[in-house]
Amino acid sequence: MGIINLNSKDIGIDLGTANILVTIKGKGIVLNEPSVVSIDQKTGKIIATGQEAKEMLGRTPEKIKAIRPLKDGVIADFVATQLLLKNIITKITRKYKIGRPRVVVGVPSGITEVERRAVEEAVMQTGSKEVYIIEEPMAAAIGAGLDVSEPSGNIIVDIGGGTTEVAVISLGGIVVSNSIRIAGDELNEDIINYIKRELNLVIGETTAENIKIELGCAMPLMTLKTMEVSGRDVTTGLPKTLIVNSNQIQEALQNSIYEITEIVKLTLEKTPPELSSDIMEKGIYLAGGGALIKNLDKLLSQRTGMPVYIAETPLDCVVKGAGKALEDLQKLKNIKK
């Protein structure tokens, strides 16, 4: 690999409820895995992380526990989060022959001081040289290519797995922000509940996620889309397959989608008038997996009367922003060491 230049020791991490992404300066995204860890209950050792562990969810024997240590954008299981972070950073530093990296971690803006310290501690335990914490909406805005250091207003809506975060950013800081615990996971729940209630079929989380990706929409699609869904019949308890269409899924998601549009409107109402005019001109930017819900941009535009744009790679915005933030720590007020 030759001599490693010192800058390559910078790592950006998006510590998401659904996925953990890692970027290395000069290499781009080197890891994108589900935030799942499976642990041997007896020894407390990690058996698997990421995709391998996700496949064990709901399928493990008693002595193995597959868990998602982050829930609703916050740390639900501290020990498992530490193990997961340690495992991932160690794996990456070995693979790419990195010494003691500087690490920027994107965390939800609603995180408490205790949780923030918990994240820092977990990262420091991996032998990292320095840890910086950046709030996810700020990282998402940087990753979406918005110039956050300018004195004009930008608004970003980051719909992740556990939380939807809306932030108005100006001069390298967050001016107004709101966060609700309605995001990708909640939308999956909506689909599970709807299909059980309306179609008498019990489906799992993975199936719901697939339905959301295929058929999820905020307004009816021009052409009705359908897919085959397998699950367990509520009455007989036997396996059964049904056809589900995009209009049904739009109905399933409508309450949560309404809540998301309301939080955006609420944030806009709280925005100082000087910044409102900038935002009116530039529009609203959507990031995170939820940005991929079909017609969500159209619905938001209708509800706010403003242009709405989807970031180029919405799923990568936070990690890309965390990586870029390392290059310019000075400009950002919101980075905490």
C-alpha positions in Angstrom: 0.0 0.0 0.0 3.0 2.3 0.2 3.4 5.1 2.6 0.1 6.2 4.1 -0.4 9.9 4.1 -1.4 11.2 7.5 -4.7 12.7 6.2 -6.0 9.2 5.4 -6.4 8.7 9.1 -9.6 10.6 9.2 -12.8 8.6 9.5 -16.4 9.8 9.2 -19.2 7.7 10.8 -23.0 7.9 10.4 -24.3 6.2 13.5 -27.7 5.6 12.2 -30.7 3.6 13.7 -31.0 1.5 10.6 -27.5 1.6 9.1 -23.9 2.5 10.0 -21.8 4.0 7.3 -18.1 4.8 7.4 -16.1 7.0 5.1 -12.3 7.4 4.9 -10.7 10.5 3.6 -9.6 9.9 0.0 -11.4 6.6 -0.3 -15.1 7.5 0.1 -17.6 5.2 1.7 -15.9 2.0 2.8 -18.6 0.4 4.9 -22.4 0.5 4.8 -24.0 -2.1 7.1 -27.2 -2.5 9.1 -26.8 -1.3 12.7 -27.4 -4.8 14.1 -25.2 -6.8 16.3 -25.6 -10.4 17.5 -24.1 -11.3 20.8 -23.5 -14.6 22.6 -25.5 -14.2 25.8 -23.2 -16.4 27.8 -19.8 -14.9 26.9 -20.9 -11.4 25.9 -18.8 -11.7 22.7 -19.9 -10.4 19.3 -20.8 -13.2 16.9 -21.7 -11.0 13.9 -22.4 -7.4 13.0 -24.1 -5.7 10.1 -25.8 -7.7 7.3 -24.8 -11.1 8.8 -26.3 -10.1 12.2 -29.4 -8.6 10.5 -30.2 -11.9 8.9 -30.3 -13.4 12.4 -33.0 -11.0 13.6 -36.0 -13.0 14.8 -34.2 -16.3 13.9 -31.7 -16.8 16.7 -31.5 -19.6 19.2 -31.9 -18.5 22.9 -28.2 -18.1 23.7 -27.6 -15.8 20.8 -29.2 -12.3 20.8 -29.5 -10.2 17.7 -30.2 -6.6 18.6 -30.4 -3.2 17.1 -28.6 -1.1 19.7 -29.9 2.2 18.5 -33.6 2.9 18.7 -35.4 6.1 17.5 -32.1 7.7 16.7 -30.7 7.2 20.3 -28.7 4.6 22.0 -31.0 2.0 23.5 -28.3 -0.5 24.4 -25.0 1.2 25.4 -22.9 -2.0 25.7 -24.0 -3.3 22.3 -23.4 0.1 20.7 -19.9 0.2 22.1 -19.2 -3.4 20.9 -20.6 -2.5 17.5 -18.5 0.7 17.1 -15.4 -1.0 18.4 -15.9 -3.9 16.0 -16.5 -1.7 13.0 -13.6 0.8 13.6 -11.2 -2.0 14.4 -12.2 -3.9 11.2 -11.7 -0.7 9.1 -8.4 0.4 10.7 -7.0 -3.1 10.1 -8.2 -3.4 6.6 -7.0 0.0 5.5 -3.9 0.0 7.7 -4.9 3.1 9.6 -3.1 4.0 12.8 -5.0 6.1 15.3 -7.7 7.9 13.3 -9.5 11.2 14.0 -13.2 10.4 13.9 -16.2 12.5 13.3 -19.5 10.9 14.3 -22.9 12.1 13.1 -25.5 11.8 15.9 -29.2 12.8 16.1 -29.7 16.4 17.2 -32.0 15.2 20.0 -29.2 13.2 21.7 -28.6 14.0 25.4 -25.3 15.0 26.9 -25.0 11.6 28.5 -25.6 9.8 25.2 -23.1 12.1 23.5 -20.5 11.2 26.0 -21.3 7.5 25.6 -20.7 7.7 21.8 -17.4 9.6 22.4 -16.3 7.0 24.9 -17.2 4.1 22.7 -15.1 5.6 19.8 -12.2 6.5 22.1 -12.1 2.9 23.3 -11.2 1.8 19.8 -7.9 3.6 20.1 -8.9 6.7 18.1 -6.8 9.8 18.5 -9.6 12.4 18.6 -13.4 12.3 18.4 -15.7 15.0 17.2 -19.4 14.9 17.3 -21.5 16.5 14.6 -25.3 16.7 14.6 -26.9 14.7 11.8 -28.9 17.5 10.1 -25.7 19.6 9.9 -23.8 16.6 8.5 -26.6 15.8 6.1 -26.7 19.4 4.8 -22.9 19.4 4.2 -23.2 16.0 2.5 -26.1 17.2 0.3 -23.7 19.9 -1.0 -25.3 22.9 0.7 -22.9 25.7 1.7 -23.6 25.8 5.4 -21.0 28.4 6.2 -22.7 31.2 4.2 -24.8 33.8 6.0 -27.9 32.6 4.1 -30.5 30.1 5.2 -30.7 26.5 4.1 -33.3 23.9 5.3 -32.6 20.2 5.4 -35.1 17.4 6.1 -33.2 14.2 7.1 -35.6 11.2 7.3 -33.6 8.4 8.7 -34.5 5.1 10.3 -35.4 6.3 13.8 -35.9 10.0 13.5 -36.9 12.8 11.1 -34.8 15.9 11.7 -35.5 19.2 10.2 -33.0 22.0 10.6 -32.5 25.5 9.3 -28.8 26.2 9.0 -26.9 29.4 8.5 -23.3 30.6 9.2 -22.1 27.1 10.1 -24.7 26.6 12.9 -28.2 25.3 13.4 -30.7 28.2 13.8 -33.9 26.3 14.3 -34.4 22.5 14.5 -37.1 20.0 15.2 -36.9 16.3 15.5 -39.7 13.6 15.7 -39.4 9.9 16.2 -41.3 9.1 13.0 -39.1 7.9 10.2 -38.3 4.7 8.3 -38.9 2.3 11.2 -42.2 3.8 12.0 -43.3 3.6 8.3 -42.4 -0.1 8.4 -44.6 -0.5 11.5 -47.4 1.3 9.7 -47.2 -1.2 6.9 -47.1 -4.2 9.3 -50.2 -2.9 11.1 -52.2 -2.0 8.0 -51.6 -5.4 6.4 -52.6 -7.2 9.6 -55.7 -5.0 10.1 -56.9 -4.8 6.5 -55.6 -8.0 4.9 -55.4 -10.3 7.9 -51.8 -11.1 7.1 -48.9 -11.1 9.6 -45.6 -10.0 8.0 -42.1 -9.4 9.4 -40.0 -6.2 9.5 -37.9 -7.2 6.5 -41.0 -7.8 4.3 -42.4 -4.5 5.4 -39.1 -2.7 4.5 -39.2 -4.3 1.0 -42.8 -3.2 0.5 -41.9 0.3 1.6 -39.0 0.5 -0.9 -41.1 -1.0 -3.8 -44.5 0.6 -3.2 -44.1 3.3 -0.6 -45.6 6.6 -1.8 -46.9 9.9 -0.3 -49.4 10.5 -3.1 -51.0 8.0 -5.5 -48.6 7.0 -8.3 -49.5 7.6 -12.0 -49.4 3.9 -12.6 -50.6 1.6 -9.8 -47.7 -0.7 -8.7 -48.3 -4.1 -7.1 -46.2 -6.8 -5.5 -46.7 -10.3 -4.0 -46.4 -10.5 -0.3 -46.0 -13.6 1.8 -46.8 -13.9 5.5 -49.0 -15.8 8.0 -52.8 -15.8 7.9 -54.2 -14.2 11.1 -57.1 -16.6 11.3 -55.6 -20.0 10.2 -52.0 -19.3 11.3 -50.9 -20.8 8.0 -48.5 -19.3 5.4 -50.3 -17.2 2.8 -49.5 -15.0 -0.2 -51.4 -11.9 -1.3 -51.0 -9.1 -3.8 -50.6 -5.6 -2.3 -50.8 -2.4 -4.3 -49.2 1.1 -4.0 -52.6 2.8 -3.2 -53.0 0.6 -0.1 -49.4 1.4 1.0 -50.0 5.1 0.5 -53.1 4.8 2.8 -51.0 2.8 5.3 -48.3 5.6 5.5 -50.5 8.7 5.3 -50.7 9.5 9.0 -46.9 9.3 9.5 -46.2 11.2 6.3 -48.7 13.9 7.5 -46.7 14.2 10.8 -43.4 14.6 8.8 -44.9 17.4 6.6 -46.3 19.1 9.7 -42.9 19.2 11.5 -41.4 20.8 8.3 -44.1 23.4 8.4 -43.6 24.0 12.1 -39.9 24.6 11.5 -40.5 27.0 8.7 -42.9 28.9 10.9 -40.2 29.4 13.6 -37.6 30.5 11.1 -36.4 34.2 11.3 -37.9 36.2 8.4 -34.4 37.1 6.9 -33.7 33.4 6.5 -37.2 32.6 5.2 -36.7 34.5 2.1 -33.4 32.6 1.3 -35.2 29.3 1.9 -38.1 30.3 -0.3 -35.5 30.9 -3.1 -33.4 27.8 -2.5 -36.1 25.4 -1.5 -36.1 22.4 0.9 -33.6 19.6 0.6 -34.5 16.0 1.5 -31.9 13.5 2.8 -32.0 10.1 4.4 -33.7 6.9 3.2 -37.1 8.5 3.7 -36.3 10.9 0.9 -36.8 8.0 -1.5 -40.5 7.6 -0.7 -42.1 8.3 -4.0 -43.9 11.6 -4.4 -42.9 12.8 -0.9 -41.1 15.8 -2.6 -44.3 16.7 -4.5 -46.5 16.4 -1.4 -44.1 18.6 0.7 -44.0 21.1 -2.1 -47.8 21.3 -2.2 -48.0 21.6 1.6 -45.4 24.3 1.9 -45.6 26.1 -1.4 -41.9 25.8 -1.9 -39.6 23.9 -4.2 -38.4 20.6 -2.8 -35.2 18.8 -4.0 -33.9 15.3 -3.2 -30.2 15.2 -2.3 -28.1 13.3 -4.9 -27.4 10.2 -2.8 -29.8 10.7 0.1 -28.7 7.6 2.1 -25.0 8.8 2.1 -25.5 12.5 3.0 -24.7 12.2 6.8 -21.6 10.1 6.3 -20.3 12.2 3.5 -20.9 15.3 5.6 -19.1 13.8 8.6 -16.2 13.1 6.3 -16.1 16.6 4.8 -16.5 18.2 8.2 -13.1 16.9 9.2 -11.5 19.0 6.4 -12.9 22.1 7.9 -13.4 21.8 11.6 -12.9 25.6 12.1 -15.9 26.6 10.1 -18.4 24.6 12.1 -19.8 25.9 15.3 -21.7 22.7 16.0 -18.9 20.3 16.2 -18.1 19.2 19.7 -14.8 17.7 20.7 
